[in-house]
């Protein structure tokens, strides 16, 4: 599994503020992709793309409120 982590600057967070943060990605080159963005304010966006092509995206505001939990395809996490 290939893993990378990199900072980003002044991107819009789910709460609406433009803040810095860190992006962590993992990829197994067989179809599994994990993309996790953590913002300085505490917001988070987690995207999982599974081997069967289905996708799950979870958006969490810095106060812990889940703003979105989207699923596509047959995979349910």
Backbone atoms as SQL, in Angstrom:
CREATE TABLE atoms (id INTEGER PRIMARY KEY, chain TEXT, resi INTEGER, resn TEXT, atom TEXT, x REAL, y REAL, z REAL);
INSERT INTO atoms VALUES
  (1, 'A', 1, 'UNK', 'N', 0.844, -1.167, 0.000),
  (2, 'A', 1, 'UNK', 'CA', 0.000, 0.000, 0.000),
  (3, 'A', 1, 'UNK', 'C', 0.892, 1.233, 0.000),
  (4, 'A', 2, 'UNK', 'N', 0.574, 2.168, -0.870),
  (5, 'A', 2, 'UNK', 'CA', 1.306, 3.419, -0.979),
  (6, 'A', 2, 'UNK', 'C', 0.600, 4.467, -0.126),
  (7, 'A', 3, 'UNK', 'N', 1.358, 5.172, 0.693),
  (8, 'A', 3, 'UNK', 'CA', 0.793, 6.166, 1.603),
  (9, 'A', 3, 'UNK', 'C', 1.534, 7.487, 1.445),
  (10, 'A', 4, 'UNK', 'N', 0.772, 8.583, 1.317),
  (11, 'A', 4, 'UNK', 'CA', 1.370, 9.911, 1.257),
  (12, 'A', 4, 'UNK', 'C', 0.611, 10.853, 2.183),
  (13, 'A', 5, 'UNK', 'N', 1.315, 11.824, 2.693),
  (14, 'A', 5, 'UNK', 'CA', 0.715, 12.833, 3.553),
  (15, 'A', 5, 'UNK', 'C', 1.317, 14.177, 3.185),
  (16, 'A', 6, 'UNK', 'N', 0.457, 15.183, 3.007),
  (17, 'A', 6, 'UNK', 'CA', 0.964, 16.493, 2.614),
  (18, 'A', 6, 'UNK', 'C', 0.080, 17.599, 3.185),
  (19, 'A', 7, 'UNK', 'N', 0.681, 18.748, 3.456),
  (20, 'A', 7, 'UNK', 'CA', -0.095, 19.880, 3.969),
  (21, 'A', 7, 'UNK', 'C', -0.803, 20.615, 2.835),
  (22, 'A', 8, 'UNK', 'N', -1.866, 21.337, 3.185),
  (23, 'A', 8, 'UNK', 'CA', -2.497, 22.250, 2.243),
  (24, 'A', 8, 'UNK', 'C', -2.760, 23.565, 2.970),
  (25, 'A', 9, 'UNK', 'N', -2.946, 24.631, 2.199),
  (26, 'A', 9, 'UNK', 'CA', -3.156, 25.948, 2.807),
  (27, 'A', 9, 'UNK', 'C', -4.425, 26.595, 2.280),
  (28, 'A', 10, 'UNK', 'N', -5.120, 27.266, 3.181),
  (29, 'A', 10, 'UNK', 'CA', -6.284, 28.106, 2.883),
  (30, 'A', 10, 'UNK', 'C', -7.316, 27.435, 1.981),
  (31, 'A', 11, 'UNK', 'N', -7.685, 26.210, 2.292),
  (32, 'A', 11, 'UNK', 'CA', -8.757, 25.531, 1.563),
  (33, 'A', 11, 'UNK', 'C', -10.050, 25.650, 2.358),
  (34, 'A', 12, 'UNK', 'N', -11.193, 25.721, 1.669),
  (35, 'A', 12, 'UNK', 'CA', -12.462, 25.827, 2.387),
  (36, 'A', 12, 'UNK', 'C', -12.795, 24.537, 3.138),
  (37, 'A', 13, 'UNK', 'N', -12.998, 24.665, 4.429),
  (38, 'A', 13, 'UNK', 'CA', -13.380, 23.531, 5.272),
  (39, 'A', 13, 'UNK', 'C', -14.899, 23.365, 5.218),
  (40, 'A', 14, 'UNK', 'N', -15.416, 22.225, 5.650),
  (41, 'A', 14, 'UNK', 'CA', -16.863, 22.017, 5.669),
  (42, 'A', 14, 'UNK', 'C', -17.632, 23.074, 6.467),
  (43, 'A', 15, 'UNK', 'N', -16.999, 23.724, 7.433),
  (44, 'A', 15, 'UNK', 'CA', -17.667, 24.759, 8.234),
  (45, 'A', 15, 'UNK', 'C', -17.724, 26.100, 7.508),
  (46, 'A', 16, 'UNK', 'N', -17.023, 26.207, 6.366),
  (47, 'A', 16, 'UNK', 'CA', -17.043, 27.437, 5.591),
  (48, 'A', 16, 'UNK', 'C', -15.809, 28.300, 5.731),
  (49, 'A', 17, 'UNK', 'N', -14.969, 28.033, 6.706),
  (50, 'A', 17, 'UNK', 'CA', -13.744, 28.812, 6.896),
  (51, 'A', 17, 'UNK', 'C', -12.645, 28.305, 5.960),
  (52, 'A', 18, 'UNK', 'N', -11.808, 29.214, 5.496),
  (53, 'A', 18, 'UNK', 'CA', -10.637, 28.841, 4.698),
  (54, 'A', 18, 'UNK', 'C', -9.476, 28.635, 5.665),
  (55, 'A', 19, 'UNK', 'N', -9.042, 27.391, 5.811),
  (56, 'A', 19, 'UNK', 'CA', -7.998, 27.060, 6.787),
  (57, 'A', 19, 'UNK', 'C', -6.966, 26.117, 6.180),
  (58, 'A', 20, 'UNK', 'N', -5.842, 26.008, 6.870),
  (59, 'A', 20, 'UNK', 'CA', -4.803, 25.057, 6.490),
  (60, 'A', 20, 'UNK', 'C', -5.201, 23.672, 6.986),
  (61, 'A', 21, 'UNK', 'N', -4.457, 22.688, 6.553),
  (62, 'A', 21, 'UNK', 'CA', -4.729, 21.337, 7.016),
  (63, 'A', 21, 'UNK', 'C', -3.746, 20.340, 6.456),
  (64, 'A', 22, 'UNK', 'N', -4.118, 19.089, 6.547),
  (65, 'A', 22, 'UNK', 'CA', -3.250, 17.998, 6.106),
  (66, 'A', 22, 'UNK', 'C', -4.091, 16.968, 5.363),
  (67, 'A', 23, 'UNK', 'N', -3.548, 16.453, 4.271),
  (68, 'A', 23, 'UNK', 'CA', -4.218, 15.443, 3.458),
  (69, 'A', 23, 'UNK', 'C', -3.401, 14.162, 3.500),
  (70, 'A', 24, 'UNK', 'N', -4.073, 13.067, 3.833),
  (71, 'A', 24, 'UNK', 'CA', -3.426, 11.757, 3.891),
  (72, 'A', 24, 'UNK', 'C', -4.107, 10.856, 2.869),
  (73, 'A', 25, 'UNK', 'N', -3.314, 10.231, 2.001),
  (74, 'A', 25, 'UNK', 'CA', -3.854, 9.338, 0.979),
  (75, 'A', 25, 'UNK', 'C', -3.161, 7.989, 1.039),
  (76, 'A', 26, 'UNK', 'N', -3.949, 6.937, 0.854),
  (77, 'A', 26, 'UNK', 'CA', -3.427, 5.579, 0.746),
  (78, 'A', 26, 'UNK', 'C', -4.042, 4.939, -0.485),
  (79, 'A', 27, 'UNK', 'N', -3.228, 4.140, -1.196),
  (80, 'A', 27, 'UNK', 'CA', -3.666, 3.516, -2.432),
  (81, 'A', 27, 'UNK', 'C', -2.979, 2.165, -2.545),
  (82, 'A', 28, 'UNK', 'N', -3.757, 1.112, -2.795),
  (83, 'A', 28, 'UNK', 'CA', -3.138, -0.211, -2.907),
  (84, 'A', 28, 'UNK', 'C', -2.921, -0.642, -4.358),
  (85, 'A', 29, 'UNK', 'N', -3.140, 0.261, -5.315),
  (86, 'A', 29, 'UNK', 'CA', -2.960, 0.002, -6.747),
  (87, 'A', 29, 'UNK', 'C', -3.844, -1.119, -7.272),
  (88, 'A', 30, 'UNK', 'N', -4.816, -1.563, -6.492),
  (89, 'A', 30, 'UNK', 'CA', -5.765, -2.577, -6.948),
  (90, 'A', 30, 'UNK', 'C', -7.194, -2.040, -6.868),
  (91, 'A', 31, 'UNK', 'N', -7.330, -0.742, -6.620),
  (92, 'A', 31, 'UNK', 'CA', -8.648, -0.137, -6.596),
  (93, 'A', 31, 'UNK', 'C', -9.057, 0.480, -5.278),
  (94, 'A', 32, 'UNK', 'N', -8.340, 0.210, -4.196),
  (95, 'A', 32, 'UNK', 'CA', -8.678, 0.812, -2.906),
  (96, 'A', 32, 'UNK', 'C', -7.959, 2.151, -2.770),
  (97, 'A', 33, 'UNK', 'N', -8.727, 3.200, -2.507),
  (98, 'A', 33, 'UNK', 'CA', -8.161, 4.529, -2.328),
  (99, 'A', 33, 'UNK', 'C', -8.779, 5.153, -1.085),
  (100, 'A', 34, 'UNK', 'N', -7.947, 5.636, -0.182),
  (101, 'A', 34, 'UNK', 'CA', -8.389, 6.335, 1.019),
  (102, 'A', 34, 'UNK', 'C', -7.832, 7.750, 0.946),
  (103, 'A', 35, 'UNK', 'N', -8.716, 8.727, 1.058),
  (104, 'A', 35, 'UNK', 'CA', -8.332, 10.138, 1.007),
  (105, 'A', 35, 'UNK', 'C', -8.930, 10.811, 2.234),
  (106, 'A', 36, 'UNK', 'N', -8.094, 11.251, 3.152),
  (107, 'A', 36, 'UNK', 'CA', -8.526, 11.807, 4.432),
  (108, 'A', 36, 'UNK', 'C', -7.971, 13.218, 4.560),
  (109, 'A', 37, 'UNK', 'N', -8.860, 14.221, 4.623),
  (110, 'A', 37, 'UNK', 'CA', -8.443, 15.611, 4.790),
  (111, 'A', 37, 'UNK', 'C', -8.850, 16.087, 6.180),
  (112, 'A', 38, 'UNK', 'N', -7.870, 16.563, 6.940),
  (113, 'A', 38, 'UNK', 'CA', -8.111, 17.076, 8.290),
  (114, 'A', 38, 'UNK', 'C', -7.737, 18.556, 8.286),
  (115, 'A', 39, 'UNK', 'N', -8.694, 19.394, 8.653),
  (116, 'A', 39, 'UNK', 'CA', -8.514, 20.842, 8.632),
  (117, 'A', 39, 'UNK', 'C', -8.095, 21.354, 10.006),
  (118, 'A', 40, 'UNK', 'N', -7.378, 22.471, 10.035),
  (119, 'A', 40, 'UNK', 'CA', -6.882, 23.044, 11.289),
  (120, 'A', 40, 'UNK', 'C', -8.009, 23.378, 12.265),
  (121, 'A', 41, 'UNK', 'N', -9.197, 23.659, 11.760),
  (122, 'A', 41, 'UNK', 'CA', -10.339, 23.991, 12.618),
  (123, 'A', 41, 'UNK', 'C', -10.946, 22.748, 13.269),
  (124, 'A', 42, 'UNK', 'N', -10.562, 21.557, 12.778),
  (125, 'A', 42, 'UNK', 'CA', -11.092, 20.312, 13.326),
  (126, 'A', 42, 'UNK', 'C', -12.051, 19.598, 12.394),
  (127, 'A', 43, 'UNK', 'N', -12.449, 20.244, 11.299),
  (128, 'A', 43, 'UNK', 'CA', -13.316, 19.590, 10.316),
  (129, 'A', 43, 'UNK', 'C', -12.548, 18.471, 9.619),
  (130, 'A', 44, 'UNK', 'N', -13.309, 17.558, 9.011),
  (131, 'A', 44, 'UNK', 'CA', -12.675, 16.417, 8.354),
  (132, 'A', 44, 'UNK', 'C', -13.542, 15.915, 7.198),
  (133, 'A', 45, 'UNK', 'N', -12.902, 15.508, 6.112),
  (134, 'A', 45, 'UNK', 'CA', -13.577, 14.867, 4.989),
  (135, 'A', 45, 'UNK', 'C', -12.846, 13.563, 4.708),
  (136, 'A', 46, 'UNK', 'N', -13.586, 12.456, 4.747),
  (137, 'A', 46, 'UNK', 'CA', -13.008, 11.132, 4.538),
  (138, 'A', 46, 'UNK', 'C', -13.648, 10.530, 3.294),
  (139, 'A', 47, 'UNK', 'N', -12.819, 10.127, 2.336),
  (140, 'A', 47, 'UNK', 'CA', -13.324, 9.515, 1.100),
  (141, 'A', 47, 'UNK', 'C', -12.664, 8.156, 0.927),
  (142, 'A', 48, 'UNK', 'N', -13.488, 7.116, 0.811),
  (143, 'A', 48, 'UNK', 'CA', -12.998, 5.761, 0.558),
  (144, 'A', 48, 'UNK', 'C', -13.553, 5.292, -0.774),
  (145, 'A', 49, 'UNK', 'N', -12.678, 4.864, -1.653),
  (146, 'A', 49, 'UNK', 'CA', -13.099, 4.237, -2.903),
  (147, 'A', 49, 'UNK', 'C', -12.650, 2.785, -2.828),
  (148, 'A', 50, 'UNK', 'N', -13.621, 1.870, -2.942),
  (149, 'A', 50, 'UNK', 'CA', -13.354, 0.452, -2.734),
  (150, 'A', 50, 'UNK', 'C', -13.052, -0.272, -4.041),
  (151, 'A', 51, 'UNK', 'N', -12.563, -1.506, -3.908),
  (152, 'A', 51, 'UNK', 'CA', -12.167, -2.318, -5.056),
  (153, 'A', 51, 'UNK', 'C', -13.308, -2.523, -6.049),
  (154, 'A', 52, 'UNK', 'N', -14.550, -2.543, -5.566),
  (155, 'A', 52, 'UNK', 'CA', -15.691, -2.760, -6.459),
  (156, 'A', 52, 'UNK', 'C', -16.160, -1.473, -7.133),
  (157, 'A', 53, 'UNK', 'N', -15.466, -0.363, -6.891),
  (158, 'A', 53, 'UNK', 'CA', -15.804, 0.909, -7.516),
  (159, 'A', 53, 'UNK', 'C', -16.758, 1.771, -6.709),
  (160, 'A', 54, 'UNK', 'N', -17.295, 1.238, -5.628),
  (161, 'A', 54, 'UNK', 'CA', -18.199, 2.028, -4.799),
  (162, 'A', 54, 'UNK', 'C', -17.401, 3.055, -3.992),
  (163, 'A', 55, 'UNK', 'N', -18.091, 4.109, -3.578),
  (164, 'A', 55, 'UNK', 'CA', -17.442, 5.227, -2.899),
  (165, 'A', 55, 'UNK', 'C', -18.249, 5.600, -1.657),
  (166, 'A', 56, 'UNK', 'N', -17.546, 5.959, -0.586),
  (167, 'A', 56, 'UNK', 'CA', -18.172, 6.510, 0.615),
  (168, 'A', 56, 'UNK', 'C', -17.447, 7.800, 0.964),
  (169, 'A', 57, 'UNK', 'N', -18.228, 8.859, 1.154),
  (170, 'A', 57, 'UNK', 'CA', -17.675, 10.155, 1.531),
  (171, 'A', 57, 'UNK', 'C', -18.381, 10.614, 2.802),
  (172, 'A', 58, 'UNK', 'N', -17.596, 10.887, 3.830),
  (173, 'A', 58, 'UNK', 'CA', -18.143, 11.352, 5.103),
  (174, 'A', 58, 'UNK', 'C', -17.551, 12.724, 5.406),
  (175, 'A', 59, 'UNK', 'N', -18.432, 13.697, 5.653),
  (176, 'A', 59, 'UNK', 'CA', -18.024, 15.065, 5.941),
  (177, 'A', 59, 'UNK', 'C', -18.423, 15.400, 7.372),
  (178, 'A', 60, 'UNK', 'N', -17.432, 15.795, 8.187),
  (179, 'A', 60, 'UNK', 'CA', -17.652, 16.041, 9.611),
  (180, 'A', 60, 'UNK', 'C', -17.182, 17.454, 9.953),
  (181, 'A', 61, 'UNK', 'N', -18.074, 18.233, 10.552),
  (182, 'A', 61, 'UNK', 'CA', -17.729, 19.586, 10.995),
  (183, 'A', 61, 'UNK', 'C', -16.908, 19.516, 12.280),
  (184, 'A', 62, 'UNK', 'N', -16.180, 20.579, 12.597),
  (185, 'A', 62, 'UNK', 'CA', -15.270, 20.603, 13.750),
  (186, 'A', 62, 'UNK', 'C', -15.964, 20.367, 15.090),
  (187, 'A', 63, 'UNK', 'N', -17.265, 20.541, 15.172),
  (188, 'A', 63, 'UNK', 'CA', -17.989, 20.277, 16.421),
  (189, 'A', 63, 'UNK', 'C', -18.490, 18.836, 16.511),
  (190, 'A', 64, 'UNK', 'N', -18.124, 18.022, 15.508),
  (191, 'A', 64, 'UNK', 'CA', -18.492, 16.610, 15.517),
  (192, 'A', 64, 'UNK', 'C', -19.752, 16.280, 14.745),
  (193, 'A', 65, 'UNK', 'N', -20.479, 17.289, 14.291),
  (194, 'A', 65, 'UNK', 'CA', -21.707, 17.039, 13.538),
  (195, 'A', 65, 'UNK', 'C', -21.368, 16.471, 12.159),
  (196, 'A', 66, 'UNK', 'N', -22.009, 15.358, 11.816),
  (197, 'A', 66, 'UNK', 'CA', -21.829, 14.752, 10.501),
  (198, 'A', 66, 'UNK', 'C', -22.709, 15.520, 9.521),
  (199, 'A', 67, 'UNK', 'N', -22.093, 16.201, 8.566),
  (200, 'A', 67, 'UNK', 'CA', -22.826, 16.990, 7.585),
  (201, 'A', 67, 'UNK', 'C', -23.297, 16.144, 6.419),
  (202, 'A', 68, 'UNK', 'N', -22.546, 15.116, 6.080),
  (203, 'A', 68, 'UNK', 'CA', -22.916, 14.223, 4.983),
  (204, 'A', 68, 'UNK', 'C', -22.248, 12.876, 5.194),
  (205, 'A', 69, 'UNK', 'N', -22.959, 11.829, 4.821),
  (206, 'A', 69, 'UNK', 'CA', -22.413, 10.468, 4.845),
  (207, 'A', 69, 'UNK', 'C', -22.983, 9.771, 3.619),
  (208, 'A', 70, 'UNK', 'N', -22.294, 9.941, 2.496),
  (209, 'A', 70, 'UNK', 'CA', -22.787, 9.495, 1.201),
  (210, 'A', 70, 'UNK', 'C', -22.185, 8.147, 0.825),
  (211, 'A', 71, 'UNK', 'N', -23.011, 7.289, 0.248),
  (212, 'A', 71, 'UNK', 'CA', -22.590, 5.967, -0.204),
  (213, 'A', 71, 'UNK', 'C', -23.006, 5.805, -1.662),
  (214, 'A', 72, 'UNK', 'N', -22.176, 5.169, -2.452),
  (215, 'A', 72, 'UNK', 'CA', -22.554, 4.804, -3.807),
  (216, 'A', 72, 'UNK', 'C', -22.163, 3.355, -4.037),
  (217, 'A', 73, 'UNK', 'N', -22.861, 2.681, -4.887),
  (218, 'A', 73, 'UNK', 'CA', -22.560, 1.282, -5.181),
  (219, 'A', 73, 'UNK', 'C', -23.121, 0.350, -4.137),
  (220, 'A', 74, 'UNK', 'N', -22.644, -0.873, -4.132),
  (221, 'A', 74, 'UNK', 'CA', -23.168, -1.915, -3.259),
  (222, 'A', 74, 'UNK', 'C', -22.486, -1.977, -1.909),
  (223, 'A', 75, 'UNK', 'N', -21.374, -1.284, -1.749),
  (224, 'A', 75, 'UNK', 'CA', -20.596, -1.393, -0.509),
  (225, 'A', 75, 'UNK', 'C', -21.169, -0.495, 0.577),
  (226, 'A', 76, 'UNK', 'N', -21.413, -1.035, 1.725),
  (227, 'A', 76, 'UNK', 'CA', -21.844, -0.266, 2.892),
  (228, 'A', 76, 'UNK', 'C', -20.822, -0.487, 3.986),
  (229, 'A', 77, 'UNK', 'N', -20.186, 0.590, 4.454),
  (230, 'A', 77, 'UNK', 'CA', -19.164, 0.471, 5.498),
  (231, 'A', 77, 'UNK', 'C', -19.790, 0.450, 6.865);
